[in-house]
Amino acid sequence: MKYIKLLTLCIALTSITSIQAQELSYGYYNYVMNRFNMNPAFAGNSGNVSAILNTKTYAAGFSEAPRNTMFGIHAPINNVQGIGARLISDKRGSYEVTKYDVAYSYQIRFDENSDLRFGISAGAVRRMLNSGSIKNGEFLDQADPTLASGFYDETKFIAGVGLVYDYTNFQVGLSAPSLVIGGEPLSEHIVGTASYKYSFENSDFSVTPLVIYQNLPVIDNRYDVLLKGEYKEKIWAQIGYQSTNNLNFGIGFDLGPFGIGYSYEMNNSEFSDISANSNEIVVRINFLPVKQAAKNATIEMLDKYVDTFNKMLADQNNEYSKSQVSVEIQKIKVELQNLKKQNDKKTAKAVKKRLMVLENQIVELEKKYNK
């Protein structure tokens, strides 16, 4: 029995250390469809109301395999602010960690090509030992106080910060997702990301290399190098290498209001004899607020007219007749009158530059085709 007690104590100490280590990173799992999970600055940045369910199982094949599940929802408040909420449950054997928090983001736009988003999150984290789930627990000393209900059960305040900088297709992120945990020193866990989306000319294909680096003060620092390929921004596949010598393969579909992704992680050779892989699934549902959908439709309509008028102005082969040009000009004038009647200040601000371009185009077209 003495050896059983000693073994139990060693397992408990190891597990507690593991929990404290993994607690620094349990909010970070999927890198393609769930950036909100690791950086509060992503709250509301897509312009949609997004609901995400993300679950990952480690060491597939074990009945008590570690499992992490995250559910989150985030949305824009207006053009520069976003808000969100997350619930994360992480179970590792008999130990459980639950985190629930809210996030807020604010955007500073420098110009049409670049912006900086700041994010903060705050909530609570609960750590507990569920002694009832210990297998063969009847063989342990039930008088051991470490097995008593509530011996290891605590709830603390938790807060994090993050920022994301976008410049055209280049993006850099930095976050401290567990910066403050009540009564403990400031966490040194920092997550850095960098990606660049390259679109092939005259093609529907694009590739995005992505690097993620984590400073983990308890366990070894970790980095991931990933390459994601997309077709028409609807179908994607990725391959990646992790500093743990694991390989990652993923595939998914992004159909606008609905997206789903699957990721398979091949464990390194040291661990493959115990368990060959880990599996992750992400499901996302998006929908636009009514006002945002209307504003997007207006912008799309104006962009379409700008492109059409550019073609008419550049026409040197008489592909457009005077009557065709006149009809298009009358159509856009009607649309602009309807837009003024809407009295939507946010929409008016978003389309201001497009309206100036259209006004100049109309003047030039009337000069060209009234000669």
C-alpha positions in Angstrom: 0.0 0.0 0.0 2.9 2.3 0.8 4.1 2.0 -2.8 0.6 2.6 -4.2 0.4 5.8 -2.1 3.8 6.9 -3.4 2.8 6.1 -7.0 -0.4 8.1 -6.5 1.5 11.0 -5.2 3.9 11.0 -8.1 1.1 10.8 -10.6 -0.7 13.6 -8.9 2.4 15.9 -8.8 3.1 15.1 -12.5 -0.4 15.7 -13.5 -0.6 19.0 -11.6 2.6 20.2 -13.4 1.1 19.0 -16.6 -2.1 20.9 -16.0 -0.3 24.1 -15.1 1.8 23.7 -18.3 -1.1 22.8 -20.6 -3.2 25.5 -19.0 -0.9 27.9 -20.6 -1.8 26.6 -24.0 -5.2 24.9 -23.9 -6.8 27.8 -25.7 -4.7 27.2 -28.8 -5.4 24.3 -31.1 -6.7 24.9 -34.6 -4.8 27.5 -36.7 -6.9 27.7 -39.8 -10.5 28.3 -38.9 -10.3 29.3 -35.2 -7.9 32.1 -34.7 -10.3 33.6 -32.2 -9.4 30.7 -29.9 -5.8 32.0 -29.3 -6.1 35.8 -29.7 -9.0 38.1 -28.5 -8.1 40.7 -31.1 -9.9 38.4 -33.7 -13.3 39.0 -32.0 -15.6 40.3 -34.7 -12.9 40.9 -37.3 -14.7 39.0 -40.1 -17.7 41.3 -40.0 -19.9 38.3 -39.4 -21.6 36.8 -36.4 -19.6 33.6 -36.1 -20.3 30.5 -33.9 -17.4 28.0 -33.6 -17.3 24.5 -32.1 -13.8 23.0 -31.9 -12.9 19.7 -30.4 -9.6 17.8 -30.3 -8.8 14.3 -29.0 -5.2 13.4 -28.2 -3.7 9.9 -28.1 -6.6 8.3 -30.1 -7.3 4.8 -29.0 -7.3 5.4 -25.2 -10.6 5.4 -23.4 -9.5 8.3 -21.2 -7.6 10.1 -23.9 -7.1 13.9 -23.3 -9.9 15.9 -24.9 -10.2 19.6 -25.5 -13.5 21.2 -26.5 -14.1 24.9 -27.3 -17.3 26.7 -28.1 -17.2 30.4 -29.0 -19.2 33.1 -30.6 -18.1 36.5 -31.7 -19.5 39.4 -33.7 -18.9 43.0 -34.7 -20.4 45.8 -32.6 -19.8 48.4 -35.3 -17.1 49.2 -37.9 -14.2 49.3 -35.3 -15.4 47.2 -32.4 -16.0 43.5 -31.8 -17.2 41.3 -28.9 -17.1 37.6 -28.2 -17.4 34.8 -25.6 -15.7 31.4 -25.2 -16.1 28.3 -23.2 -13.2 25.8 -23.1 -13.2 22.4 -21.4 -10.0 20.4 -21.1 -10.0 16.9 -19.6 -6.8 15.0 -19.0 -7.5 11.8 -17.1 -9.0 12.8 -13.7 -8.0 16.4 -14.0 -10.3 19.0 -15.6 -9.8 22.6 -16.5 -12.7 24.8 -17.6 -12.3 28.3 -18.8 -15.1 30.8 -19.7 -14.4 34.4 -20.7 -15.6 37.3 -22.8 -13.4 39.2 -25.4 -13.5 42.7 -26.8 -11.5 44.1 -29.7 -11.0 47.6 -31.2 -9.6 48.4 -34.6 -7.5 51.3 -35.7 -7.5 51.7 -39.5 -4.5 53.4 -41.0 -5.7 53.3 -44.7 -7.5 50.9 -47.0 -4.7 48.4 -46.9 -3.7 48.3 -43.2 -5.2 48.2 -39.8 -4.3 47.3 -36.2 -6.7 45.5 -33.8 -6.3 45.3 -30.1 -8.1 42.7 -27.9 -8.7 41.9 -24.3 -10.4 39.0 -22.6 -11.5 38.3 -19.0 -13.3 35.5 -17.2 -12.7 32.6 -14.9 -10.8 29.4 -15.0 -11.6 26.3 -12.8 -9.1 23.5 -12.0 -10.3 20.4 -10.4 -9.5 16.8 -9.6 -12.4 14.4 -10.4 -11.4 11.5 -8.1 -14.5 9.5 -9.1 -13.0 9.1 -12.6 -9.8 7.4 -11.4 -9.7 3.9 -12.7 -9.3 1.2 -10.0 -9.7 3.9 -7.5 -10.9 1.3 -5.0 -7.4 0.1 -4.6 -6.2 3.5 -3.4 -6.2 4.6 0.2 -9.6 6.3 0.5 -8.3 8.1 3.6 -5.7 10.0 1.5 -6.8 13.7 1.8 -5.6 14.3 -1.8 -8.5 12.1 -3.0 -11.1 14.0 -1.0 -13.7 15.9 -2.9 -12.7 19.6 -3.1 -9.0 19.0 -2.2 -7.9 20.2 -5.6 -10.8 22.4 -6.8 -10.2 26.1 -7.3 -11.7 28.9 -9.5 -9.6 32.0 -10.4 -9.9 35.2 -12.4 -8.2 35.0 -15.8 -7.4 37.7 -18.4 -5.5 38.0 -21.6 -4.5 40.5 -24.3 -3.7 40.4 -28.0 -3.1 42.4 -31.1 -3.3 41.7 -34.8 -1.8 43.9 -37.6 -2.9 43.4 -41.2 -1.2 44.9 -44.3 -2.8 43.8 -47.5 -2.2 40.0 -47.5 0.4 40.0 -44.7 -0.8 39.4 -41.1 1.1 39.4 -37.7 -0.4 38.6 -34.4 0.8 38.6 -30.8 -1.1 37.5 -27.7 -0.8 36.6 -24.1 -4.0 34.5 -23.7 -3.4 33.8 -19.9 -1.5 36.9 -18.9 -3.3 37.2 -15.5 -4.4 34.3 -13.3 -5.6 35.5 -9.9 -3.0 35.2 -7.2 -0.3 34.0 -9.5 2.7 35.7 -11.2 2.1 37.1 -14.6 2.2 34.4 -17.2 5.0 34.3 -19.7 3.0 32.4 -22.2 3.1 34.3 -25.4 1.8 33.3 -28.8 3.2 34.9 -32.0 1.8 34.3 -35.5 2.8 35.5 -39.0 1.2 34.6 -42.3 1.1 35.8 -45.9 -1.5 35.0 -48.4 -0.2 34.7 -52.0 -2.8 34.5 -54.8 -1.6 33.2 -58.2 -2.3 35.6 -61.1 -5.3 34.7 -63.3 -6.0 31.7 -61.0 -8.5 30.7 -58.4 -5.7 29.2 -56.2 -3.8 30.8 -53.3 -1.3 29.6 -50.8 -0.7 30.9 -47.2 2.4 30.0 -45.3 1.9 30.4 -41.5 4.3 30.3 -38.6 3.1 30.1 -35.0 5.5 30.3 -32.1 4.7 29.8 -28.4 6.8 30.8 -25.4 5.8 28.2 -22.8 7.6 28.8 -19.4 7.0 25.3 -18.0 7.5 23.0 -20.9 9.6 23.4 -24.0 8.7 26.3 -26.3 6.9 25.2 -29.4 6.6 26.3 -33.0 4.5 25.2 -36.0 5.2 25.8 -39.7 2.1 25.3 -41.8 1.2 25.7 -45.5 -2.4 26.2 -46.5 -3.7 26.0 -50.0 -7.1 27.3 -51.1 -9.3 27.0 -54.1 -11.8 29.9 -54.7 -11.6 30.5 -50.9 -14.0 27.6 -50.5 -11.9 24.5 -50.3 -8.6 24.3 -48.4 -6.0 21.8 -47.4 -2.9 22.2 -45.2 0.2 20.4 -44.2 2.4 21.3 -41.2 5.4 20.4 -39.1 5.6 21.0 -35.3 8.7 21.3 -33.2 7.5 18.2 -31.3 8.3 16.3 -34.5 4.6 15.8 -35.2 3.2 16.2 -38.7 -0.2 17.8 -39.3 -2.6 17.3 -42.2 -5.9 19.1 -42.6 -8.7 19.6 -45.1 -11.9 21.6 -45.0 -14.6 23.5 -46.8 -15.7 27.1 -46.4 -19.1 27.6 -48.0 -19.8 31.1 -46.7 -22.4 30.6 -43.9 -21.0 27.2 -43.1 -17.5 25.8 -42.7 -16.0 22.5 -41.5 -12.5 21.3 -41.1 -10.7 18.1 -40.1 -7.1 17.9 -38.9 -5.0 14.8 -38.4 -1.9 14.9 -36.3 0.7 12.2 -36.7 2.6 11.7 -33.5 6.4 11.6 -33.4 8.3 8.3 -33.2 8.8 8.4 -29.5 5.1 8.5 -28.8 3.8 6.5 -31.9 4.2 3.1 -30.1 1.6 4.3 -27.5 -0.8 6.2 -29.8 -0.5 6.9 -33.5 -2.5 10.1 -33.9 -4.6 13.0 -32.6 -7.8 14.2 -34.3 -9.5 17.6 -34.5 -12.8 18.8 -35.9 -13.9 22.4 -36.3 -17.4 23.5 -37.3 -18.2 27.1 -38.0 -21.5 28.9 -38.7 -21.6 32.5 -40.0 -24.4 34.9 -40.7 -24.4 38.6 -41.4 -26.4 41.1 -39.4 -29.1 42.6 -41.5 -27.6 46.1 -41.7 -24.1 44.7 -42.5 -25.6 42.5 -45.3 -27.3 45.6 -46.8 -24.1 47.6 -46.6 -22.1 44.9 -48.3 -24.7 44.6 -51.1 -24.5 48.4 -51.6 -20.7 48.3 -51.8 -20.7 45.3 -54.2 -23.2 47.2 -56.4 -21.1 50.3 -56.5 -17.9 48.4 -57.2 -19.6 46.7 -60.1 -20.6 50.1 -61.7 -17.0 51.4 -61.1 -15.6 48.4 -63.1 -18.2 48.8 -65.8 -17.6 52.5 -66.3 -13.8 51.9 -66.3 -14.3 49.6 -69.3 -16.5 52.1 -71.1 -13.9 54.9 -70.5 -11.1 52.6 -71.8 -13.2 51.4 -74.8 -11.4 52.3 -78.1 -13.2 49.9 -80.3 -16.7 51.2 -80.0 -17.9 48.1 -78.1 -20.3 50.3 -76.2 -22.9 52.5 -77.9 -24.0 55.9 -76.7 -27.4 54.5 -75.7 -25.8 51.7 -73.7 -23.7 54.2 -71.8 -26.7 56.5 -71.2 -28.8 53.6 -69.8 -26.1 52.6 -67.4 -25.6 56.2 -66.2 -29.4 56.5 -65.6 -29.4 53.3 -63.7 -26.7 54.3 -61.3 -28.3 57.7 -60.8 -31.5 56.0 -59.7 -29.5 53.8 -57.3 -27.7 56.8 -55.9 -31.0 58.6 -55.2 -32.2 55.5 -53.4 -29.0 55.4 -51.4 -29.5 59.0 -50.3 -33.0 58.3 -49.1 -31.7 55.5 -46.8 -30.0 58.1 -44.5 -27.6 55.4 -43.2 -24.6 57.3 -42.0 -22.4 54.3 -41.6 -23.1 53.1 -45.2 -22.5 56.6 -46.5 -19.1 56.8 -44.8 -18.1 53.4 -46.2 -19.0 54.2 -49.8 -17.8 57.9 -49.8 -14.7 57.2 -51.9 -16.6 55.0 -54.4 -19.3 57.8 -54.9 -16.5 60.3 -55.7 -15.0 57.9 -58.2 -18.5 57.3 -59.8 -19.2 61.0 -60.0 -16.0 61.7 -61.9 -16.6 58.7 -64.2 -20.1 59.9 -65.1 -18.7 63.3 -66.0 -16.0 61.8 -68.2 -18.4 59.4 -69.8 -20.9 62.1 -70.7 -18.0 64.1 -72.2 -16.8 61.1 -74.2 -20.1 59.9 -75.6 -21.7 63.3 -76.2 -19.2 64.5 -78.7 
